[in-house]
Amino acid sequence: MITLVIFSMDRALQCDSLLQSIQDHGTGVSDIVVIARASSERHALAYDKMMTRHDSIVSMVSERNGVSCSSALAEVVKLADHICLTVDDQVFYRPSNFNTARAHLEKEHGFVWSWRLGRRLGVTADKTDHWLCSVAGTRDKNYRYLFHSDGALYRRGDYVRLLDMYVPGWETKSYIPNDLENEVARMQPAWQMSVGPHVGPLEATCKTWQLNKQSTTEGRYGAPWCTIPETKLDALAEAFLAGKRVDNTKLYADISWTTRFQQPDSFPTHVHACEEASRFYAGLIR
């Protein structure tokens, strides 16, 4: 069973777009679980509205009444054979067959399958319909980074083993996804040679938008973002409650947005954090 987990905080509108993109492009997922945190009544109402649109395919765990993100995750992973982790500011823009990904992960004895990376000349070894890359064989920081939450498919045992080893007690503590990811990733030199290769699709199928930042991570983590008035978290919640949605069809019809805003030093996994990209995204909200 493949369980897809979406980590979300105060981004009901963006999470709705991600859920729609999974419905449009994802196959082979057994369950979808949103682990959501709302910092205000406005955002709680937005999540409630989001669930009315997707309750036939999605369950939601709300971080209320003392339930933390990490404790909710611990309960979810107990029921899965494989777990795919995603974040609410991602979108899938190409077909993504999770059963095929799982089969290739097993065949290659891989550690993680990344939907967010495609083949790269001189970095990946390319097969008929997937690529693989060993940490020992590359210096590319994107393909060396094995423990992430942005469209990453793991065998449950591999994922949980590293959390148990490097974030002891994570199931009962109050950790956010950044905490879980950073602690294990920080220790990667100690475990990277004991796991299999990085694996993924020939063409990346999802990307992350760097539009806004939650108060819990602002100033604590280094990823850039570019917020304009229309993409502030409260403004997006108000838009969603007013019935507005992201027009995903525009993202599917012309995927030049995946490269249009990039700079030479941009991560291939994220839309470059710039005002032009934020204004483009705001124009999709209707």
Residue pairs with C-beta under 8 A, 6 or more apart in sequence:
1 30
1 31
1 79
1 80
1 81
1 82
2 28
2 29
2 30
2 31
2 80
2 81
2 82
2 83
2 84
2 98
2 99
2 102
2 153
3 29
3 30
3 31
3 32
3 33
3 76
3 77
3 79
3 80
3 82
3 83
3 84
4 22
4 26
4 29
4 31
4 32
4 33
4 83
4 84
4 86
4 98
5 33
5 34
5 35
5 73
5 76
5 83
5 84
5 85
5 86
6 15
6 18
6 19
6 32
6 33
6 34
6 35
6 86
6 87
6 88
7 35
7 69
7 85
7 86
7 87
7 88
7 149
7 176
7 177
8 14
8 15
8 34
8 35
8 36
8 37
8 47
8 87
8 88
9 36
9 37
9 38
9 39
9 88
9 176
9 214
9 216
10 37
10 38
10 39
10 40
10 43
10 214
10 233
10 237
11 88
11 89
11 212
11 214
11 233
11 236
12 36
12 43
12 46
12 47
12 49
12 50
12 236
12 237
12 240
13 46
13 50
13 236
13 237
13 239
13 240
13 244
13 245
13 246
13 285
14 88
14 89
14 209
14 211
14 236
14 246
15 34
15 36
15 47
15 50
15 88
16 50
16 53
16 54
16 240
16 245
16 246
17 91
17 245
17 246
17 248
18 86
18 88
18 89
18 90
18 91
18 92
19 32
19 34
19 50
19 53
19 54
19 57
19 58
20 245
20 246
20 248
21 91
21 92
21 93
21 206
21 248
21 251
22 29
22 32
22 92
22 96
23 54
23 57
24 92
24 248
24 252
25 92
25 93
25 94
25 95
25 96
25 205
26 92
26 96
26 98
27 95
27 96
27 97
27 98
27 99
28 97
28 98
28 99
28 100
28 101
28 102
29 84
29 98
30 80
31 59
31 79
31 80
32 57
32 58
32 59
33 58
33 59
33 60
33 61
33 76
34 47
34 51
34 58
34 59
34 60
34 61
35 60
35 61
35 63
35 69
35 72
35 73
35 76
36 47
36 60
36 61
36 62
36 63
37 62
37 63
37 69
38 44
38 46
38 47
38 62
38 63
39 214
39 215
40 234
42 234
42 237
42 238
42 241
43 233
43 237
44 62
45 237
45 241
46 237
46 240
46 241
47 60
47 62
49 240
49 241
50 240
51 58
51 60
61 67
61 72
61 75
61 76
63 69
63 72
68 173
68 174
68 175
69 174
69 175
69 176
69 177
70 170
70 171
70 173
70 174
70 175
70 176
70 179
70 180
71 171
71 172
71 173
71 174
73 180
74 170
74 171
74 172
76 83
77 83
77 156
77 159
77 160
80 156
81 155
81 156
82 102
82 105
82 153
82 154
82 155
82 156
83 153
83 154
83 156
83 159
84 98
84 115
84 151
84 152
84 153
84 154
85 148
85 149
85 150
85 151
85 152
85 154
85 177
86 149
86 150
86 151
86 206
87 149
87 150
87 177
87 208
89 208
89 209
89 210
89 211
89 212
90 116
90 150
90 151
90 206
90 207
90 208
90 209
91 206
91 207
91 209
91 248
91 251
92 115
92 151
92 205
92 206
93 205
93 206
93 207
93 251
93 252
93 255
93 258
94 201
94 203
94 204
94 205
94 206
94 255
95 205
96 115
96 201
96 205
96 206
98 153
100 129
101 113
101 115
101 130
101 153
101 199
101 201
102 113
102 153
104 110
104 113
104 127
104 129
104 130
104 199
105 112
105 113
105 153
105 155
105 199
108 130
108 132
108 196
108 197
108 199
109 196
109 197
110 132
110 196
110 197
110 198
110 199
111 146
111 154
111 158
111 195
111 196
111 197
111 198
112 146
112 147
112 148
112 152
112 153
112 154
112 158
112 198
112 199
113 152
113 153
113 154
113 199
113 200
114 148
114 151
114 152
114 153
114 198
114 199
114 200
115 151
115 152
115 153
115 200
115 201
115 204
115 205
115 206
116 150
116 151
116 200
116 204
116 205
116 206
116 207
116 208
116 268
116 269
117 142
117 143
117 198
117 200
117 204
117 268
117 269
118 131
118 200
118 201
118 202
118 203
118 204
118 268
119 126
119 131
119 200
119 202
119 203
120 131
120 140
120 143
123 133
123 138
123 140
123 143
124 131
124 132
124 133
124 143
125 131
125 132
125 133
126 202
129 201
129 202
130 199
130 200
130 201
130 202
131 199
131 200
131 201
131 202
132 197
132 198
132 199
132 200
133 140
133 143
133 197
133 198
133 199
134 197
134 198
135 144
135 146
135 192
135 193
135 197
135 198
136 193
138 144
142 267
142 268
142 269
143 198
144 192
144 198
145 185
145 188
146 185
146 188
146 192
146 195
146 198
147 162
147 181
147 184
147 185
147 188
148 181
148 185
149 177
149 180
149 181
150 206
150 208
150 269
151 205
151 206
158 195
162 184
162 191
163 170
163 180
163 184
164 170
165 191
166 183
166 184
166 186
166 187
166 191
167 175
167 179
167 180
167 183
167 184
170 180
176 216
176 217
178 217
178 220
178 221
182 221
204 258
204 268
204 269
207 258
207 269
207 270
207 271
208 269
208 270
208 271
209 270
209 271
209 277
209 281
210 223
210 224
210 225
210 226
210 270
210 271
210 272
210 273
210 277
211 225
211 226
211 227
211 231
211 273
211 277
211 278
211 281
212 225
212 227
212 231
212 232
212 233
212 236
213 225
213 227
214 233
223 270
223 273
224 273
225 273
226 273
226 274
226 275
226 277
226 278
227 278
228 275
228 278
228 279
228 282
229 235
230 236
230 278
230 279
230 282
230 285
231 278
231 281
231 282
236 285
239 285
244 285
244 286
245 285
245 286
246 281
246 284
246 285
247 284
247 285
247 286
248 284
250 284
251 257
251 284
257 271
257 277
257 280
258 271
260 277
260 280
261 271
261 272
261 274
261 276
261 277
261 280
262 268
262 271
262 272
263 272
266 272
271 277
